[in-house]
Amino acid sequence: MYAVDQPARPADSCAEHGALVDAVARGDAERARTLAAQLAERAGAAHRLRRPARPATVPRVRDAQRAVNTTGGRN
């Protein structure tokens, strides 16, 4: 599971996204490409892998069921 850190400066983040939208709306492909690359680089740093907490003991399966929908053996 990934956790997303909140931007340190939300107003700046909104301004950067607005600049990207503006570049796309004006047809400025080079500026839009540059801004999108910068945003993607920052976004990658904001997303971090968070491992779920494991219980102290992992419960075991008591009674395993037989395999179903298999080609060999009896059904």
Buried (B, 14 or more C-beta within 10 A) or exposed (E): EEEEEEBEEEEEBEEBEEBBEEBBEEEEEEBBEEBEEEBEEEEEEBEEEEEEEEEEEEEEEEEEEEEEEEEEEEE
